[in-house]
Amino acid sequence: MSINFSEICSYFEEKSTEHEVEIKELVLAREEKKSIFNGISEQGEKAMITMTNFTPDEVLELFSIVEKYLQPSKCGRKPNLCPLDSFVLTLVCLKHYEKFDKLGIQFELKKRATQRTVMSVLKKIKEPLKDAFIKIISKDEQLKKKIYFKYFKEANSCGGVTFQPIRKPSGSRSGNIYFSGEHYSYGLKKETINAPNGLMMMVSKSFPGSTHDYSIFEDNQKVYMEYIMKKSIEEFNMEDNGELYDQFKTYWAMILDKEYIESSKIMRTIVPTKKKKLSTVEKNRNNKIAYDRIIVENYYGRMKTLFKIMYDVFRWELKTYDIVFIVCAALTNFHIMKNPLKKVDGELYKAYIRHWITVGKRKAEKRKKYQQEYLKKKKKRLNNYL
């Protein structure tokens, strides 16, 4: 009896192919079952917004911008999640700011894998999101899009400083520079420049909490001067007869708050009048400045509402704060493009500031009481000794 090896080979090839198909189906089924994005999407649009701040379509729109930067390398450790799920996990982390062990339990991941994934994604998506959503909007472009301030049309931007609470740094000397007397807390400061519609266009590096707002402004003055300078022929031909035009004819104005009172001597800035008794005209002018500049506080309120990590005490390493801030700012800009800023955003920001001032005062009173008790006990011990 002759053996037909060709039939035997074809038989086992068919079996092998069927087995491979079964394995692929099992793997796909397993991935689909464990997919974070699919799991949340199945719960509906509201669930995705609750978890990430964005609808499923918006998440996919954002992911399309960063997708190529999140592809795993061919060598090295195999990632625990696919790129889309890693991105969604990072959005959830920024919004809810849970500890990595708690976040990992929710998505059946180990603490270390969760932390490694989030940190890796943040570093990779910082630049593409920044390039996509944090852009300079020229005065010419602002007018074409009908973006301008209500009262001060000669201004092309407004600025402000936001405060981020941090844990008390170790070491009494090094820690003191991070303490803000204004906020009664340890923290970091960042200065931002925003367009008339609220979109953030520029952001400074991080400064310790004790740094005065005007010192931060001076550090970035050259960058701001370059931005507000009139560049195109169209801009020079635009009507401009606003404040400080005679002193700074080749520049647009920038609206700032009372902390920058000296800035108008070196730059074309519109700042409130600061003195004990104001005339009716000065009060009206200050009210108009506050009305136009409120867009900055609205922006900070929106960002801190969207991302708890921007509102709560920053517990991660301080060197990661700049990365986190840029990512959250870019995502906030994207959110504002879909949902314009409202008055309630500014009210929420003021509520956040009041909260941290109250917490800081409570801690200061507790610390003062502890020191008084310590000195009393020390004095008692010395009296007994003598």
Buried (B, 14 or more C-beta within 10 A) or exposed (E): EEEEEEEEEEEEEEEEEEEEEEEEEEEEEEEEEBBBBBBBBEEEBEBBBBBBBBBBEBBBEBBEBBBEBBEEEEEEEEBBBBBBBBBBBBBBBBBBBBEBEEBBBBBEBEBEBBBBBBBBBBEBBBBBBBEBBBBEBBBBEBBEEEBBBEBBBBBBBBBBBBBBBBBBBEEEEEBBEBBBEBBBBBBBBBBBBBBBBBBBBBBBEBBBBBBEBBEBBBBBEEEBBEBBEBEEEEBEEBEBEBBBBEEBEEBBBBBBBEBBBEBBEEBBBBBBBEEEEBEEEBEEBBEBBBEBBBBBBBBBBBBBBBBBBBBBBBEBEBEEBBBBBBBBBBBBBBBBEEEEBEEEBBEBBEEBBEEBBEBBEEBEEEEEEEEEEEEEEEEEEEEEEE
